[in-house]
Amino acid sequence: MIRTLLLSVSLLLAMAPAGVAGPIVFATEHLRLSLAEDGTVASLVSTPEGREYVCPGTPAPIAKVYREGRFQPTSDARNGDATKPWTYVGGQIVAASRITRDGDRLRIDFAEADASATYRVIARPEYVAFELIELSGAPVDRIDLLCLQLTGLPRRGAWVNFAFDEPFGVCLCAGNVQTNAEMDQTADHVVLRAAAERTVGLEGAVAVLFGCPDPQTRFLERMAAVERDFHMPSGAANRRHPDQRLSYLWASRPTPENIGEYIQLAKRGGFRMILFSYNAFATSAGHFTWNDAYPNGVADLKQVTDAIRNAGLKVGLHIHYSKASRNDPYVTPVPDDRLHQVRRFTLSEDIHAKADTIPVAENPAGCTLDDQRRILKLGDELVAYQGYRTQPPFAFTGCERGHLGTTASEHRRGDRLGLLNVDTWPRFLRFDQNTDVQDEVAGRIGDIYRQTGPYTMVYFDGAEDVHAPFWHHVAAAQQRVYRQLDPPPVVCEAALYWHFSWHMITRSNAYDVVAPADGMKDFCRLMPCPTAEERTKDFSRIDFGWLGRFGGKNAAGPDVWEYVASRAAAWDCPISLHASLADAASNPRAGDCLDAIRVWENARLGNHLTDAQRHSLRIVRPEDAHYVACYDQRGIWESIETNQGLNETQQRILAGRQEHHLLVNERGQYELVPITAIPAGETGIKAYWFQRSSHPDDTYVLLWAIGDDVSLQLPLTAGSVRVMRPFDTAVPIERSDNAVMLTVGNRTYLHLPD
């Protein structure tokens, strides 16, 4: 009670009325921010320690406005890196020139821009928040509500906008989806910003600032208070839920008839969750009409989800939500007006229903020429074009009328037409996020979710498939769906996430499978491993998946799955395997692959790995992670294939090829051993040798047949080798005086005593 009273008095003193001499001060129980009257940041200190974090030298402005320019996303921004997402091109950037305060109102003037901003200040022991309630004077495009240039905080969680070291951290986050927060960083300092843009809405934006002692253990507790007070999704609480650790089997096309077989696969692999996509039960994204495999609709899907839960497993759902399939009623036979249009044009002449040239008043230069993405919407008709004329008279040429099952018709001069926003995966057309279509689709997803749940996880795929401003629409589209999910899933993954997404998306970076089986280990080294280290700074995990190549001629072997599972275990991260029943049937080593995953999953979830063992599995130094992590996964894979374009650190990591094997030994304990590949030529065998600390003079070999069983004749004398399958379970072998005959199929151990 006394402590609370003292804090309240401190906050009241910090919020003293205008006219009091000295800087303007805002204080929480762990942080004290002082602003000079000229609009600069005088000090930011941790309390009660009194450590200063503002960069020495020329004071930096607390706020800025931008006007008469444009925002241009960097290549990093388009690929989801929030560390430097925008470049402002042209126009003015004007710093704050004066600050005044009257009670809980803070006014910031920008004299050179002839603009003023008024904030409502919300002071609590846990945080201080600044809500923009009025922006007067000349119009502006954007305002940096708060801008803090700090030093002495070397660890940076760019996603959540948190900079920290071991004893203390500073977070500047958005209080709603209307507000963005972003970070610039160098080795010496970090700049935290919270901003609002006119295209989304200026008034109502909220920036929340708080300090956090002992960040590694207390940050989620601090953020939970902010989420509670600002009615945000519970990203902090969900990150502490044990289900965040669960891996999943992505079942390809499960049905009420075959779900039992998928359950068996999941259990063999030690997966505690089965995820499936909407395309298992629906004909398209958008309306999610039931397909032929689900003739009874909701009843059939509930039969599938109930079967999974009754087997003791969790259920996950993968969705595309920000776009419609080409065969969906949003597209055909009458295209919806709420499909997003990238460019708009005006017919310059009347045209009849069979015209293959569409004359327009505006120059179509720059319109896409990508295959299957050249689609115009003209009233209720879709038109596919081959090219266009960029000299008068302007026109789209080589047009297919009545495209995608729409009806060709006559159109009049002056009619409007638009270039549709066709996805880079041209199977889809994207929605206009400035309409209510996203809410409509979200409601449909929510209905399916509620009737067939509960679901532990939802995967928000295609999150990048929205239009500018990306920082807003990525998170806002996710929120429009998330708020329809009742009860909310505790685990969410997404193809892309922005700052506010942190409160919904709890795990990140399930990469598409781009590498062939023999390259998956290298891809794992250069993509998921650095990203896993980087995301620890945001108090988040990644998914070491999606893992494919499970069946067919180029199926990955058990060593691949073991390698990825071992690296995921290094950061206590889940993995995911995308597989079909046909994949499992076509892979002669399917059982071995699943067994390898299961051993690692059981050890990881059962906490059988020591901290020292987990750290020994890491191949990325924390200080390198930010500079190695790359979001262009196809570019990384092309670099691996050509051995060009990799930086020095990436090359070093790629060269670190030490692999490990986790076995259950003769005492029933998990035992981790480094392993080394044995060249096997064209024998059809893959083999590794290792030694154990408990038997330092003995050699062990782990081997298996890549395809069909292989007969081996080993030049070993009788009694010099013990054959085991699994470990410590001896199998009979055929011996002669000078050789041992062995048929190898599934994984087999050889024990060669000294």
N, C-alpha and C positions, 0 to 999 in steps of 0.2 A: 504494500500500500504506500509506504513512504517513498520507495523507488519510483513508483508510478507518478506520485505527486511531484517529485523533483523533476522528472522528465517533462511533465506538463508545464511546470513553471519555466523550464529551459526553453521549451518550444514557444511559449508565449513571449518570452524575452527576445527570442530570435525573430519573432514576427512583430516587433515593436513598430508603432506607426511612423509615417514619414516625418522628417524633421529631426530625428535623432541623429547626432553626429556619428561619423564613422561609416564603415561599409555596411551593405545590406547583407544580413546573415540568415541562412536557413540551416536548421540543425535537426538531426535525428539522434537516436541514442548512440549511433556509431559513426556519424559523419557530420562535418560542419563545412558548409559552402559559404564563402564570402565573395560578394560582388562589389566592384567599385562603381561609383556613380557614373563613370564614363562608359559603362557597359562592358568592362573587361572582368575576367575572373581573377580575383585577388588571391584566393586561397581555397584549397580543399584538403582538409586534414581528417585523419581518423581520430576518433575520441574513444577513450580518454588518452590514448597514447600520444596524440599530437603530432603524428608524422605527416609531413607535407607531401602532396602528390602532384601539385601543379608544376608544370615545367618551368624552370627558372628562365629569366631573360625577358623578352618583350611580352607583356600580358596579351593573352588571346581574348577575342570577343566571346561573350556568352551566347550570342545569337546572331544570325545572319538572315537576310532576305535575298531572293533571286528574282530578277524581273527581265522580261523581253528577251529571253533566251530559250533554249530547249535542252531537255535531258536526253543524253545519248547513252544507252547501256553499253558497258564494256563487254568484251568477250567473256570475261570471268563472270560478270553478272548474269549473262544469258545461260551460263552453265552452273549457276547456283552458288557462286562464291560471293558471300556478303561482305567480304573485307574491303572492297572498293567498287561498289556496284555501278556508280554513275559518273559520267563526265558531263558537266554543264557547258554547253557550247553557245558562245555569243552572249549578249546581254550584260547585265550588271550583277555583281555579288556585293552587297552592302552590309557592312558590319554594324552592330548596335553602337549607338553614339551616346545614349543616356538612359539611366534606369532610375525610376522612382517607385515608391511603394506607399500604399494606403491600406493598412490592415491586411486582409488576405488578397488584395489586388496588387499585381505587379505590372507596371507599364514599362515597355522597352521602346525607345524611339530609334528610328533609322533615318537620320536627317537627310542623307544624300539620296535616299529613295522616297522621301516625303511620305513615310509610312510609320505607323505606330501599332504595336501589339499589346493587348491587355490579357494577362493571365489571371486565373483564379488559382491561388496556392492552397494545396491541401497538405497540411502538416500532420504527420503521425509519428509515434516513436519509431516505427519500422522504416518509414520512407518519407520523402517529400515529393509531391506531384504538382505539375504545372499544366493546367488546362487552358488552352487558347479560347477565350470567350469573345474576343473582338479583334479584328484586323482592319484598321481604318487608314484613310489616305489613299495614295496611288495604289493601283492593283499590283500584286506580286504573284509570281508563279509558285514559289516555295518559300517556306520559312524553316530554318533550323531553330527549333524551339530552345534547345540547349545544345551547347557544344563545349566539350571539356577536353583539354589537351593535358594528358597526365604522364607521369614518369614513375619508374620504380615498380611497375606492375608487369612483369615479363610474360605471364601466361595470359592468353587472350582467347576468350570464347566468342568468336565473331558472330555465331548464330544468335546467341542470346544477348550479345553486347555487354560482356562482362570481362573486366581486366583484373587480374589478381596475382598475388604471390602467396606464400604459405600463411602469413599471419592475417592478411587483409585483402579485400577486393572491393571494386566499385562497379555497380551495374547501372546503366541508363537504358531503360526499356520502354516500350510502347505500352500505354494503358488501354489501347483499343486497336482494332484492325485498321482504323483510319490513319493511324500513326505508324511511321517507319522508324527503325533504329538501325544504325550502321556504324561501321568501325573502319578507320584508317590506322595503319600501324607500321612502325619501323622498329629496328632493334632497340632504339633508345626511348621511344615514346609511343603513346597510343592516343588517338582522337576518338572520343565517343560522341555520337550525335543522335538526336531524336528530331524527326522532321515531319512536315506535312506539306502536301501539294494541292494546288488549286483543282486539278483534274479529279481528285478524290474528295476534297473538302478540307478547308483550313480550320474554321471555327469548330470546336469540339475535339480537336486533337489533344492528346494527353501524353506528357513525358513523365516518367517515374524514375526517381533517383534514390538509390540506397547504398549504404556501406555494409560490408559483411565481414566480421571477424571470423577466423578459422574457416575459410571458404569451402574447403574440401568436405567438411562435415555439416556446415550450416547454410550453404547457399540455397538448397532446395527448401529449407524451412523458411528462409527470408522471402523467396519468390512465392511460396504458397500464400503468404499473407497478402502480397500484392494481387495475386490471382483472385483471392477471396473478395477483397475490397472492390476490385474493378470488374467483377463478374466475368472473369475469363475462364476458359477451360482449364482443367486441373493438371497441367503438364508437370508440375513439381511433384504432386502426390502420385501421379501415374508412374513417374520415373522410379519411384521407390517400391513399386509393386513387383512382387517376385515373378510375375508372368513376363516381365520385360526380358528375362533370361531365356525364354523358351524358343527353341528352333521349330521350324515347321516343314512339313512335306507339302509342297504345292501339287495337289492331285489334279492331273489333267483330265477334264471331262468326267467327273464322277457322276454316277446315276444311282437311283434307288437300288438297282440290280447289282452294281459292282462296288458299292461303297465299302462292303466288307473286305474286299481284296485290298483296297487302299488302306484300310485300317491295319491290316496285317503288315503291309509294307512299312507304314509309319512306325509301328511297334518294333519291327525288326531293326529299323534304323535308330531307335531311341528317341524319335520325335514325339513331343508331347502335344503337338498341334497339327491339324490338317487345315490347309487353306485351299480354297478353290475360287475360280474366277466366275464372274457373272455369265461369261460365254458358255459355261457348262449348262446353264439352264435357260438362257435368253438368246433370242435371235439377233439382238443388236443392243448397243449402248444408246441411251436416250429414253426410249419407252420401255425397254426390258420386257418385251413380249415373250411369253413362255415358248420354248422350242419343243420339238417333237419328243425329246427324251424326257420331258416333264409334262405329260399330257394333263395331269391333275394340278399343275401349277404349284401354288403355295403348299399344298398337302404333300406333293412329292419332294419339294425342297426341305420341308420340315422333317420328312422321313430320313433324308440324308443327314441333316444336322443333328437330329436326335440320335441317330446311329453312332455318330462320332462322339457325342457327349456321353452316351451310354457305355461306350468303350473306354471311358476315362480320359478322353482327349479333349483338347480345346478346339474351338472352331474359328477360322479366319475367313474373311471375304475380300476378294480383290475386285476393284471397280474402276472403270473409266467413267468419269462424271462430268467433265468439262467440255464434252463434245459428243456428237451423234454419229453412229455408223452410217455409211452411205445408203444402206437399205432400210434405215429407220424412218418412221412416219414424220420425224422432223425434217427429213430431206425429200422424201418421195411418197406419194405422187405429187403433193403440193408442198414446196419448200417453205419452211417457217420463216417469217420475217425477222425472227430473233437469232438467226444464224449470223455470225459476225462477218462484216464486209470490210476488207482491207482498204479498198479504194472504191470511189463512187464516180459514175459517169452519167452522161445525158445523151439519149438518142438524138442524132442530128437529122435523121430522116425517118419517114415511115418505113416499116419493114413488114414483109409478108411471112407466113409461117414456114416457108421453105428457104428463106434467104440464108446464104452461108457466109455473108459478110454483115457485120454489125457496125454501122457508122456511128461514131460518137463525137461529141464536141470537144472533149478533153483529150490530151495526149496520153496514150496508154504506156508510154515508155516506163520501164521498170517493173511492169507487171510480170508475175512469175511465168517462166517457160518450163517449169518442172513438169515431168510426165505425171498425169492424173491430177494435177493441182490447178489446171487451167480451167476454172469453172466460174461462169458468170450467172448471177441471179437477175432475171428480167421479169418482174412481176411474179407470176406463179410458174414460170418456166426456168429451167436450168439450161445453160448453153455451154458446151465445151469448145474452146477455141484452140487453133494450132499456132497462131502467131498474131501479129498486129502491125499496123503501119504507124510509124512515129513522125511522119511528115504529113501535112494536110493533103487530102482529107483523112483525118484519123479514123481508124477502124480496127476491129478485131476480125481476123480472117480465118478461113478454114473451119467454120463453125458447125458443130453438130447440134442440131436443134432438138428440143425435148429430151435432153440428157438425163440419165438415171431414172428413166420411167416417167418423167414429167411430160406435160402436153405442150407441143409447139403451137404458137398462136401469133396473130398479128399484133404489132405494137406501133404506137404513134410517136412521132417526133415530140421530144420533150419528156418522154417517159424516162424514169430513172432506172439504172441498173448498177450492180455492184460486183466487184471481184470478191468471191467468197474466201474466207480464211480456211483453206484446206490444210489439214494437218500434214506435217512432214512425213508421217506414216499415212499415206493418202486414203487409207481405209475410213478416215473420220473427217468430219467437218466441225469446226469449233463454234462454240456459243458466244454470243455477245453478252459479256458479263455486266454490261450496263442495263440489261433488261431483267425481267423476272423469270427467264427461262431456267436459269441455274437453280432457283428456288423450286421451280416446278419439278425438275429432275430430282433434286434433293428429296423432295417429298415422296416421290415414287420409290427411291432407294430406301428411304426411312420406313415406308410401309412394308417392304419385303424384309428388311432388317428386323423390325419389331415382331412380325408374324413368325419368323423362323429362327429367332435368336434364343438365348443370348449369344453374342459373338464376343470373343476375347480380343480379336484383332480385325482391323480394316486396313487394306492397302489402297492408298489414294494414287492411282496410276495416271499418267498423263498430266501431272500437276503443272508442267511447263507449258502446256498447250492452252495458254490464255494470251490475251493481247495486253498491250501497255496500258497503264503502268504495271509492270510485272510484280514489283514488290508488293503491290496491293492485291492484285487479282489472284496471284498464286495463293496467298493466305486467305483472302476473302472467299474464294470459291470453296476452299477446304472447309472454312467455317460454316458456310451455308449448308454444306452436307453434314458436317459434324453435329450441328445442333439438332438435326433430325434423327440422330442415332440414339435410341433409348432402349436400354441404358447405354451410356457412352462406352466405347471400347477402351480398355486400359492400354492397349498396344496399338499404335498406328505407325505405319511406314508410308513413304511417299517417294515418287520419282524426283520431286523437287520440293524445296521448302524455303520459305523466307522468314524474316525475323519473327513475325507474329505466329507463324506456323509452329514455333517451339512449344506453344501451349497445347497443341493437338498432336503433332507428329513427334513421337517419343523415340523412334529408332530411324536410322537413315541409311541411304546408300545401298539398297539392294540392286546391284549392277545387273544389266542385261548380260547374258552370256555372249561374249564376243570372241573368245579364244577357243581354238581347237583343244582337244583333250591334252595334248602334249605341251600346251602353253599355259594351262590354267594355273600352274604353280607360279610362273613368272608374273602373270597378271595379278595374282593374289599378293605377291611381294610389293608390286608397284601401285596398286590401287587400294584395296581394302585395308591393308596393313597401315599405311600412313594415315588414311582417313580415320581409322579406329582410334589412333593416338590423338589426332586432331579433335575428334568429337568428345573425347574425355574432358576437354576444356569447356564444353557446353553441358557437361554432366549427362551425356547421352551415349548410347551404344549405336553401333551399326550392325547391319545384317550382312554376314559374309556369304552372300549369294547375289542373284539367283544362280544356283549351280545347275548346269544342264549336262549334256553329253553323257547321259546315264545309259543310253541304249544304242543299238546299231553298231555299224562297223567301226566307228571312231569313238566308242565308249571309253570314258576315263576309267582307269583301274583303281583299286583300293588305296594305292599310295597317294593318288591325287586327292581323294576325299579325306584321307588321314592328314595330309599336309594342310589343307584348308581348315579342317576342324581343329588342328593343333594351333594354327595362327589365330583362329577365332577365340580359342580358349585362353590365349595369352592376354586378351583384353576382356575376358568373360563375356564374349559376344555370341549371339546365336548364329546359326547358319540356316540356309533354306535350300531345298532340293526340289527342282521342277522335274517331275517324271510322270510317265504314263505307265499303264499296265503293260503295254506293248514294249516299252523300254525295258522294263524288268524282265520280261520274257525273252528278249533278244540278247541280254547281257549274261554270258556264262558265269561271270563273277559278281552278279548282282548281290548275292548273299554276302560275299566278302566285303563288298563296298558298304553295304548297310551295317554289317558288323563293325567295321572300322569306325563309322560315324557313331554307332551306339556306344562303343567303349568310351570315346571322348565325351559324348554327351552325358553319360552317367557319371564320369569322373568330374566333369565341370559342374554339373548341377548338384552333385553330392559333395562338392567342396573338397575333393580329394587331391587337388593340386595345390602345392605350397606357393607362396608369393615368389620364392626364389625360382621355382620351376616355371611359373608363368612369365617371369621376367626373362628367363633364359630362352623362351620361345619368341621373344620380340626381336625383330630385325630392324626396327626404326628407332633412332634416338629421338626423344621428345623434341629436342631443339631443331631437328631436321624435318619433323612431320609437316609443318606448315608449308615448307618450301618444296616438299615432295608431293604432297597430296594434289591430285589433278583430277578435274571433273570430266575431261575429254577422254572417255574410256576407249573409244575407237582410235583416237590419236595415240594413246599409250600402247594399244596393241599393235598398231602399225609400226611404232618405234621398236617394239620388242622383235617384231618379225624382221625388220631391216637393220636392227642394231644401230639406228641413227636417230638423232633428235633427243636422246636421253642426256640429262645433265649429269654432272660428276657424281652427285649424291645418289641419283637413281641408278647409275651404273654400279656403284658400290653395293647398293642393296641387291641389285640383280645378281651380283656375283656371290652373295651370301647364301649358298645353296645347302646349308646344313639342314637335314631333315631329321625327324624324330618319330619314334614308334612308342605307343602306349600299350602295354600288355598287362594282363591279369596274371600274376605269377603263381607259383606253387602254394603260396600262403593266402591266395585270394586277394592280394593287395595290388593296387595300381602301381606300375613301375614304368618310369619314363627313361628311354634310352636314345642316344643319338644313333643314327643309322647311316650307312654308306652304301651307295648303289654298287652292284657287281655287274660289270659288262657281261651280257649274255648273248650277244650276237644275234643270230637268226634261229635260236633254239626254241622260240615261242614261250620263253620263260622270263619273268622279271624277278630279280632277287636283290636283297640287301643283307649286309652282315652287320653285327653289332656285338658288343661285349657288355657285361653286367658288373656292377661294382661288387656284388655278392659272390661272383665267380670270375675274378679278374683274369684268370689264365685261360678261360674257356672262350670259344667262339660260337656264336649262334648265327644262323642264316634263316631269313624269312623269304619264302619264294612262292610263286603261284604261276599257273599257266595263263597266258594272255587270252587265249581262245580255247580251242579243244584241249583235252588232257594230253600231256606230254610224258613219254617214257624216258627216264634218265638212267644212265649207267654211270655211277660215281666211282672213281678209283679209290675206294676206301676199304679198309680191311674190316672184317666182322668185329663188332664190338667197339669200333671207333666212332660210331655215330648213333645218335638216338633221334628218331623221327617222331614228331608230335603234331597233332591236329585235333583241337587247338593246343595252346601252350600247356605243357606238363601233362598232356594226355597222349600216351605213346600209341603208335599205330604199328602193326606188323609190317616188316619189310622182307624182301627176298634178298638173300645174301649168297655170295660165292666166296672163294678164297681171296680174290683180289678186287672184288667190286660189290657194290650195293645197287640193286635194281629198284627203282622208285617210279611210281606213276604219280605225276603232279597235276592236280586240277585246282582245287581251292587252296587257300593260303595254308602253307605248311611250314613248320619250324624244324630245322636241323640243329641238334646240339652236338658240338664237336669238342669233347673234353681235351684238355692239354695233353 
